[in-house]
Structure formats: C-alpha cells, structure tokens
Amino acid sequence: MTEEQVAAALERGLKDLRAGQRVLVLIPDGTRHAPIPVLFRLLCESVGRRATRLDFMIALGTHPAMSEDAINRLVGISASERKARYPNTSIFNHEWDRPGHLTRVGTVTADEIEELSDGLVREEMPVDLNRLILDYDQLIICGPVFPHEVAGFSGGAKYLVPGIAGPEVISITHWLGALVSSMRTIGIKDTAVRRLIHRSAAMVPKPITCIAFVVRGAELNGLWVGGYEDAWSEAADMSAELEIIRVPHGFRRVLSMPSPIYDDLWTAAKSMYKTEPAIADGGEVVIFAPHLTEISYTHGGLIDEVGYHVLEYFTKQPERFASIPGMIKAHSTHVKGAGTYDASSRREEPRIQVTLATGIPEQRCRRVSLGYRDPREIDVNEWKDRESEGILVVPNAGEVLYRADNVSWPILSSVGRRQSLTEEVSGG
C-alpha cells in the first residue's frame, strides 16, 4: 500500500470519530515490524485536528519500558521535532507491574473461562487494565497482525488483553496458551486465548476502533479499520496467506536467525516458535544471534530459577511450581517445545533440540537446559541451499511461520488432567 492509500483508508475508517474527543491510541513496541512512523504522523494529521487530546500508549505487556530516545525512533521523529511539532501529544509506556496504575474493568468468571478454554482452565480472572484508558473518550488500537504462539494471531484486542493488562491477566492468558501448546495455537484464528481476549475486551467501558494491518518484510500489504473483531479477522486472513509457509516434510536442522529488532531471548524466541512446526521429530533448531546477551531483561532471574522444560514437566509437578507466574512457565515450555516428562524417572524427552548460538554464555545455556554452540564457529554459507538434505536457513526469523505437513501436533492435555491444572493457574 502507498502512503496515499493508507491515508485514505484511515480517513474512511475514522470519519465517524466525533470532534472534541480525547483519544488514546495503543501501539506496539519496537519488537514488531510495523510502519509506526507513517501511522503516527497520519493519525496526528487526521485525528489530531479533530481531537482535543491525542495521546499514544505502548502496549508493552511485560516487555521492558522504552526510553525516550527509543520512543522517538519508534514513531520516527527526533527529540527536537517531537517538541516542536507534537508538544501536546504524550506517549506512555504501559506499566504492568504497578498496581496503582491499573483499574479493574470487570471479571471473567471461572465458568466462562472453563467454557472458553474447552475445559482446560477453570479459574476466575479479574480484568485489570491500565487506568489511563478511563481518561479518554475513544480508544484506537493500531498494530500488525501475524501468527502468534499464545493467541493464534497477534493484534486486535490483544493490545488490550494482555497488552495493557496487569500480571494476573498476562499470566492466565499465557498459561492457557501453553496448555494448548504453541504448535496447536500459532497461525490458528479460533483459539482459547483469542476467545478469552474478546470476552475481556467486551468489558472495556470505552468505544474501541481497531486499525489492523499486515506487513510482510518492509511492505504494508493490507489495512482494515473497524471493530476490533472484524478488522482483526480480515487482517488475520491475509496474514495466513502471506505469513505461513507450508512445506511437505519437516527439516532435521534449522538455522534460525532472529531479526535484530529482538534484544533478548524472551522476544527472539519467536525464531523458535515459528520454525518448530517445520522441524522433524528428533531435529534441531539453532537460534543464531550473536547480538543476544540476555535471556530476559524483565524475567531473567525467574527463568534462571525454572529453566526451559516441556509442558508435562510443569503439569505433572503442579505443587512444585505453584508459586511461579504462568507467564514464566508458558515462556519456558514455548521455547523448549513439545515433548514428554516421566515423573517417576524424572526423565524429560523434548521432541526437538533447541540450541543457542548467541552471546549468552555456555554455562547459563546449560543451566537452563538449552543447548549451546559457539556462534563464532557457525558459517551461515555452510548451511545455505541444503533444503534437499533437510537443512533450512531462516533469515529474519520470527516474521514468517513455517509448517510441515508431516509434522504432528502435540496431543492436548487429557480431560482427567485438566482439572488438576486449574489450581496452578491461580499461582500465576
């Protein structure tokens, strides 16, 4: 799409926005490929001239807060330009871990969550969101839609839940996604987590408009403006066409090179999530990212404590991990991938091997139960053009989902086990 086409789409979609309103726009952080500078400028030009106030909030979830310099780069302006051209526009970081900055907009009952999750979870979820939303007359969601390991596809109301939510919402939604598994979620529209997101978003006491778009590489391919369910749904359909690559057979080895926009494994792990469904049983994914030196700038200590494990490692030892937040356990099992755990022998059998070739030291990789390779010993050219041998190189990994037709999805937790899982959700 050209900038003119984008401007026209925004004008059409936002034409009913009343003048004199206070408007808050929810946008992604720097871990999403998105034309935020163009959209920021166009929204300031179109909405800004009608609104009495136009502000932006970065829907961080639990990602680290962005510095002022990083925020300026995100929206494509310099500090001096921001001061001169947008003196009355504020850009906020969401603060998920400060209770005083949250407000409760409702509660999803245990009965509702049990129904929405097909029986996987029975747990009440208070819906706590950033309290600043109450200071505005209109909310606008503005973000990309792409295959996502927790929600199926990103975007839409996910910018509310869990994007600007509190820790309990973030933990329950992520742990529910883990119980279903990344492989049975990523690239699927109708997921348990998406249903829970939409139920929670319906409690927001403000009108919501959604700008949902699809980006492939540097190109903006489609943009929809409307209700958060409809606009997101249209974008997800295009994303499924453009951002899911199907291959007939699983690869035995994948060199997955995350995009440089990811600065820790917490975010760069998308290079695992989006290649796992195309790796054969017993295969290996090597995350090659020499620039990564940290597991998580926000949650690194807890991940060091827990390590990376298959789902059954947690579900078969619920008491042991009852105090660990669901988001930590979810990240752990998403990175480790599918597999089994025998509690009697304490033997863990991952379906594939996950190896880090990063700036994270070998000792730490081993301590959290991931493989290690010295990134200096990897010659990318030796991996290239070997698809016929079962070897794949994925540059800018984390953008496109690969799925092999002959790789089986993991089996969902049994009904008998589901009841025992609900207790540990409250620990997250």
C-alpha positions as CSV (number, residue, x, y, z in Angstrom):
1,M,0.0,0.0,0.0
2,T,1.2,3.5,-0.7
3,E,1.0,6.2,1.9
4,E,-1.8,7.8,0.0
5,Q,-3.8,4.6,0.2
6,V,-3.1,4.3,3.9
7,A,-4.2,7.9,4.5
8,A,-7.4,7.3,2.5
9,A,-8.2,4.1,4.4
10,L,-7.7,5.9,7.7
11,E,-10.0,8.8,6.6
12,R,-12.7,6.4,5.6
13,G,-12.4,4.2,8.7
14,L,-12.2,7.1,11.2
15,K,-14.7,9.5,9.6
16,D,-17.3,9.0,12.3
17,L,-14.9,9.9,15.1
18,R,-16.5,12.8,16.8
19,A,-14.7,16.2,17.1
20,G,-13.7,17.4,20.6
21,Q,-12.9,13.9,22.0
22,R,-9.9,12.8,24.0
23,V,-8.3,9.9,22.0
24,L,-5.8,7.3,23.1
25,V,-4.0,5.1,20.5
26,L,-2.5,1.8,21.5
27,I,0.6,0.9,19.5
28,P,3.3,-1.8,19.6
29,D,6.8,-1.5,20.9
30,G,10.0,-2.0,18.9
31,T,9.7,-5.8,18.8
32,R,7.1,-5.6,16.0
33,H,7.7,-4.9,12.3
34,A,5.3,-2.1,11.6
35,P,5.1,1.3,9.8
36,I,4.5,3.1,13.0
37,P,6.2,6.3,11.9
38,V,3.8,6.7,9.0
39,L,0.8,5.8,11.0
40,F,1.8,8.1,13.9
41,R,2.1,11.0,11.5
42,L,-1.1,10.3,9.6
43,L,-3.1,9.8,12.8
44,C,-1.7,13.1,14.2
45,E,-2.8,14.8,11.0
46,S,-6.2,13.3,10.7
47,V,-7.4,12.5,14.3
48,G,-5.2,15.2,15.9
49,R,-7.0,18.1,14.1
50,R,-10.4,16.9,15.5
51,A,-9.5,15.7,18.9
52,T,-9.0,17.9,21.9
53,R,-6.3,15.4,23.0
54,L,-4.4,12.7,21.1
55,D,-2.0,10.5,23.1
56,F,-0.4,7.2,22.5
57,M,0.3,4.2,24.8
58,I,2.9,1.5,24.0
59,A,1.2,-1.9,24.7
60,L,4.2,-3.5,26.3
61,G,2.7,-6.4,28.1
62,T,5.7,-7.3,30.2
63,H,8.4,-6.1,27.8
64,P,10.8,-3.5,29.2
65,A,9.8,0.1,29.1
66,M,11.1,2.1,26.2
67,S,13.4,5.1,26.8
68,E,12.6,8.5,25.3
69,D,15.1,8.0,22.6
70,A,13.7,4.6,21.7
71,I,10.2,6.0,21.7
72,N,11.2,8.7,19.3
73,R,12.8,6.1,17.0
74,L,9.6,4.0,17.2
75,V,7.4,6.9,16.0
76,G,10.1,8.2,13.5
77,I,10.8,11.6,14.9
78,S,13.7,13.4,16.7
79,A,13.5,14.8,20.1
80,S,13.5,18.4,18.7
81,E,10.8,17.5,16.2
82,R,8.7,15.9,18.8
83,K,8.9,19.1,21.0
84,A,8.2,21.4,18.1
85,R,5.5,19.5,16.2
86,Y,3.8,17.4,18.8
87,P,4.1,19.4,22.1
88,N,0.6,18.3,23.3
89,T,0.9,14.6,22.4
90,S,2.1,12.3,25.1
91,I,3.5,8.8,24.5
92,F,3.2,6.5,27.5
93,N,4.8,3.1,28.4
94,H,2.3,0.6,29.9
95,E,3.4,-0.3,33.4
96,W,2.1,-3.8,34.0
97,D,3.8,-4.3,37.4
98,R,2.5,-1.1,39.2
99,P,-0.9,-1.9,40.8
100,G,-1.7,1.8,41.3
101,H,-1.6,2.3,37.5
102,L,-4.3,-0.4,36.9
103,T,-8.1,-0.4,37.1
104,R,-10.5,-3.3,37.2
105,V,-13.0,-3.2,34.3
106,G,-14.6,-6.5,35.1
107,T,-14.1,-10.1,35.9
108,V,-14.3,-13.2,33.7
109,T,-15.9,-15.9,35.8
110,A,-14.5,-19.4,36.3
111,D,-17.5,-20.8,34.5
112,E,-16.9,-18.6,31.5
113,I,-13.2,-19.4,31.3
114,E,-13.9,-23.1,31.5
115,E,-16.3,-22.8,28.6
116,L,-14.0,-20.5,26.5
117,S,-11.0,-22.8,27.2
118,D,-12.8,-26.1,26.3
119,G,-12.3,-27.2,29.9
120,L,-8.6,-26.6,30.2
121,V,-8.9,-23.9,32.8
122,R,-11.4,-23.2,35.5
123,E,-10.2,-20.0,37.2
124,E,-11.7,-16.6,37.7
125,M,-9.8,-13.7,36.0
126,P,-10.1,-10.1,37.2
127,V,-9.5,-7.9,34.1
128,D,-7.1,-5.2,35.3
129,L,-6.1,-2.7,32.6
130,N,-4.0,0.5,32.5
131,R,-6.2,3.0,34.3
132,L,-5.3,5.8,31.8
133,I,-7.9,4.4,29.5
134,L,-10.6,5.9,31.7
135,D,-9.2,9.4,31.0
136,Y,-10.2,9.2,27.3
137,D,-13.4,9.2,25.2
138,Q,-12.2,6.9,22.5
139,L,-9.6,4.1,22.2
140,I,-7.9,3.2,18.9
141,I,-5.9,0.0,18.6
142,C,-3.2,0.3,15.9
143,G,-1.0,-2.7,15.3
144,P,0.1,-5.5,13.0
145,V,-1.5,-9.0,12.8
146,F,0.8,-12.0,12.3
147,P,0.9,-15.7,13.6
148,H,1.4,-15.7,17.3
149,E,2.3,-18.5,19.7
150,V,-0.2,-17.6,22.5
151,A,-3.2,-16.0,20.8
152,G,-3.0,-17.7,17.3
153,F,-2.6,-14.4,15.6
154,S,-1.5,-11.2,17.2
155,G,-3.2,-7.8,17.0
156,G,-6.7,-6.6,17.6
157,A,-7.9,-6.7,21.1
158,K,-4.7,-8.4,22.2
159,Y,-3.4,-4.8,22.5
160,L,-5.8,-4.5,25.5
161,V,-5.5,-8.0,26.9
162,P,-2.8,-8.7,27.7
163,G,-1.1,-5.7,26.0
164,I,-2.0,-3.1,28.7
165,A,-3.1,-5.6,31.4
166,G,-1.9,-6.5,34.8
167,P,0.2,-9.5,35.8
168,E,-2.7,-11.9,36.6
169,V,-4.3,-11.3,33.1
170,I,-0.9,-11.8,31.4
171,S,-0.1,-15.0,33.3
172,I,-3.5,-16.6,32.9
173,T,-3.7,-15.9,29.1
174,H,-0.1,-17.1,28.5
175,W,-0.5,-20.2,30.6
176,L,-3.7,-21.1,28.8
177,G,-1.9,-20.8,25.5
178,A,0.8,-23.0,26.9
179,L,-1.7,-25.7,27.9
180,V,-3.0,-25.8,24.4
181,S,0.6,-25.6,23.1
182,S,2.3,-23.3,20.6
183,M,2.1,-25.8,17.8
184,R,-1.7,-26.1,18.2
185,T,-2.2,-22.4,18.5
186,I,0.2,-20.4,16.2
187,G,-1.4,-19.5,13.0
188,I,-4.9,-20.5,14.1
189,K,-7.7,-17.9,14.2
190,D,-10.1,-19.5,16.7
191,T,-8.1,-20.2,19.8
192,A,-9.0,-20.4,23.5
193,V,-6.9,-17.4,24.3
194,R,-8.4,-15.3,21.5
195,R,-11.9,-16.1,22.8
196,L,-10.8,-15.1,26.3
197,I,-9.3,-11.9,24.9
198,H,-12.5,-10.9,23.2
199,R,-14.6,-11.7,26.3
200,S,-12.3,-9.5,28.4
201,A,-12.2,-6.7,25.8
202,A,-16.0,-6.5,25.9
203,M,-15.8,-5.2,29.4
204,V,-13.8,-2.1,28.5
205,P,-16.1,0.9,29.2
206,K,-14.9,2.9,26.2
207,P,-15.7,2.8,22.5
208,I,-12.9,1.0,20.6
209,T,-11.8,1.3,17.0
210,C,-9.2,-1.0,15.6
211,I,-6.6,-0.4,12.8
212,A,-5.3,-3.8,11.9
213,F,-2.7,-4.3,9.2
214,V,-0.4,-6.9,7.7
215,V,3.3,-6.4,7.0
216,R,5.5,-8.8,5.0
217,G,9.1,-7.7,5.2
218,A,9.1,-3.9,4.7
219,E,5.9,-3.9,2.8
220,L,2.4,-3.0,4.1
221,N,0.1,-5.3,2.3
222,G,-3.3,-4.6,3.8
223,L,-5.0,-2.4,6.4
224,W,-8.5,-2.5,7.9
225,V,-10.3,0.0,10.2
226,G,-13.4,-1.0,12.2
227,G,-14.4,-3.0,15.2
228,Y,-11.6,-5.0,16.9
229,E,-13.1,-8.4,16.0
230,D,-13.9,-7.6,12.3
231,A,-10.8,-5.6,11.4
232,W,-8.6,-8.2,13.2
233,S,-10.3,-11.1,11.4
234,E,-9.8,-9.6,8.0
235,A,-6.1,-9.0,8.7
236,A,-5.7,-12.5,10.1
237,D,-7.0,-14.0,6.9
238,M,-4.4,-12.1,4.8
239,S,-1.7,-12.9,7.3
240,A,-2.5,-16.6,6.9
241,E,-2.0,-16.3,3.2
242,L,1.2,-14.2,3.3
243,E,2.9,-15.3,6.5
244,I,2.5,-19.1,6.7
245,I,4.8,-21.2,4.5
246,R,3.9,-24.8,4.2
247,V,6.5,-27.4,3.3
248,P,5.8,-31.1,2.7
249,H,8.4,-32.6,5.1
250,G,10.0,-31.5,8.4
251,F,13.6,-30.4,8.4
252,R,16.1,-32.1,10.6
253,R,18.1,-29.0,11.2
254,V,17.1,-25.3,11.1
255,L,19.4,-22.3,11.4
256,S,17.0,-19.7,12.7
257,M,18.4,-16.1,12.7
258,P,16.2,-13.8,14.6
259,S,15.6,-10.3,13.4
260,P,17.8,-7.7,15.1
261,I,14.7,-5.9,16.5
262,Y,14.8,-8.6,19.3
263,D,17.3,-7.8,22.0
264,D,16.7,-10.7,24.4
265,L,15.7,-14.4,24.1
266,W,12.2,-13.6,25.6
267,T,11.4,-11.7,22.4
268,A,13.8,-13.5,20.0
269,A,12.2,-16.9,20.8
270,K,9.8,-16.2,18.0
271,S,12.6,-17.7,15.9
272,M,11.8,-21.0,17.6
273,Y,8.1,-20.7,17.7
274,K,7.8,-20.0,14.0
275,T,10.0,-22.8,12.9
276,E,9.1,-25.6,15.4
277,P,6.1,-26.8,13.3
278,A,8.5,-27.4,10.4
279,I,11.2,-29.4,12.3
280,A,11.1,-33.2,12.2
281,D,10.9,-35.3,15.3
282,G,14.5,-35.5,16.8
283,G,15.5,-32.5,14.8
284,E,17.3,-29.3,16.0
285,V,16.7,-25.6,15.8
286,V,19.8,-23.5,16.2
287,I,19.0,-19.9,17.2
288,F,21.9,-18.0,15.7
289,A,22.0,-14.4,17.1
290,P,25.4,-13.3,18.3
291,H,23.9,-9.9,19.4
292,L,21.8,-11.5,22.1
293,T,23.4,-11.5,25.5
294,E,20.4,-11.8,27.8
295,I,17.6,-14.3,28.3
296,S,15.1,-11.7,29.5
297,Y,15.7,-8.2,30.7
298,T,12.5,-8.4,32.7
299,H,12.2,-12.0,33.8
300,G,15.8,-13.4,33.6
301,G,16.1,-14.3,37.3
302,L,12.9,-16.4,37.3
303,I,13.9,-18.1,34.1
304,D,17.3,-19.0,35.5
305,E,15.5,-20.5,38.5
306,V,13.0,-22.5,36.5
307,G,14.8,-23.3,33.3
308,Y,13.3,-24.4,30.0
309,H,11.1,-27.5,30.0
310,V,8.3,-29.3,28.1
311,L,4.7,-28.7,29.3
312,E,4.4,-32.0,31.2
313,Y,7.3,-31.0,33.4
314,F,5.0,-28.4,34.9
315,T,1.7,-30.1,34.7
316,K,3.0,-33.3,36.4
317,Q,4.6,-31.3,39.2
318,P,2.0,-28.6,39.9
319,E,2.8,-28.1,43.6
320,R,6.5,-27.6,42.9
321,F,5.7,-24.7,40.5
322,A,2.6,-23.3,42.1
323,S,4.3,-20.0,43.0
324,I,5.9,-19.5,39.6
325,P,3.9,-17.0,37.4
326,G,2.1,-18.6,34.5
327,M,3.8,-16.3,32.0
328,I,7.2,-17.7,33.1
329,K,6.1,-21.3,32.7
330,A,4.5,-20.5,29.4
331,H,7.6,-18.9,28.0
332,S,9.6,-21.9,29.3
333,T,7.6,-24.6,27.6
334,H,7.1,-22.5,24.4
335,V,10.9,-22.2,24.0
336,K,11.5,-25.9,24.8
337,G,8.8,-27.1,22.6
338,A,6.7,-30.2,22.6
339,G,7.8,-33.3,24.5
340,T,7.0,-35.7,27.4
341,Y,8.1,-35.9,31.1
342,D,8.0,-39.1,33.2
343,A,7.6,-38.1,36.8
344,S,8.6,-41.4,38.3
345,S,12.0,-41.5,36.5
346,R,12.3,-37.7,36.2
347,R,13.1,-38.1,32.6
348,E,12.3,-35.3,30.1
349,E,12.1,-36.1,26.4
350,P,11.8,-33.0,24.2
351,R,10.6,-33.6,20.7
352,I,13.4,-31.4,19.2
353,Q,16.7,-29.9,20.5
354,V,16.9,-26.2,21.0
355,T,20.4,-24.8,20.8
356,L,21.5,-21.2,21.4
357,A,24.4,-19.8,19.3
358,T,24.2,-16.3,20.9
359,G,26.2,-14.1,23.2
360,I,24.6,-15.9,26.2
361,P,27.4,-17.9,27.9
362,E,27.5,-21.7,27.6
363,Q,27.2,-22.2,31.4
364,R,24.0,-20.3,31.5
365,C,22.6,-22.1,28.5
366,R,23.3,-25.4,30.1
367,R,21.9,-24.3,33.4
368,V,18.5,-23.5,31.9
369,S,18.5,-26.8,29.9
370,L,19.2,-25.4,26.4
371,G,22.0,-26.5,24.1
372,Y,24.9,-24.3,23.2
373,R,27.1,-23.6,20.2
374,D,29.8,-21.0,19.9
375,P,28.4,-18.5,17.4
376,R,31.9,-17.9,16.1
377,E,32.0,-21.4,14.7
378,I,28.9,-21.1,12.6
379,D,29.4,-20.3,8.9
380,V,26.0,-19.4,7.5
381,N,27.2,-20.2,4.0
382,E,27.7,-23.9,5.0
383,W,24.0,-24.1,5.9
384,K,22.6,-22.5,2.8
385,D,21.0,-24.2,-0.2
386,R,20.7,-27.6,1.6
387,E,16.9,-28.0,1.8
388,S,17.2,-31.3,-0.1
389,E,19.3,-32.5,2.8
390,G,16.8,-31.5,5.4
391,I,18.6,-28.3,6.4
392,L,16.9,-24.9,6.3
393,V,18.2,-21.3,6.9
394,V,15.7,-18.7,8.0
395,P,16.9,-15.1,7.9
396,N,14.9,-12.5,9.9
397,A,13.3,-15.4,11.8
398,G,10.3,-14.6,13.8
399,E,8.3,-13.0,11.0
400,V,7.1,-16.0,9.0
401,L,5.6,-19.2,10.3
402,Y,6.8,-22.4,8.8
403,R,4.7,-25.5,9.0
404,A,5.4,-29.0,7.7
405,D,2.6,-31.3,6.5
406,N,4.1,-34.4,8.0
407,V,4.9,-33.0,11.5
408,S,2.2,-34.0,14.0
409,W,0.8,-31.5,16.5
410,P,1.1,-32.4,20.2
411,I,-1.9,-34.0,21.9
412,L,-3.9,-31.8,24.1
413,S,-4.0,-32.5,27.9
414,S,-6.4,-35.3,28.8
415,V,-9.7,-34.4,30.4
416,G,-8.7,-36.1,33.6
417,R,-5.6,-34.0,33.8
418,R,-7.3,-30.7,33.0
419,Q,-9.0,-30.5,36.4
420,S,-5.6,-30.7,38.2
421,L,-4.2,-27.9,36.0
422,T,-6.7,-25.3,37.1
423,E,-5.2,-24.9,40.6
424,E,-1.8,-23.9,39.4
425,V,-3.2,-21.1,37.2
426,S,-4.0,-19.2,40.3
427,G,-0.3,-19.4,41.2
428,G,0.4,-17.3,38.1
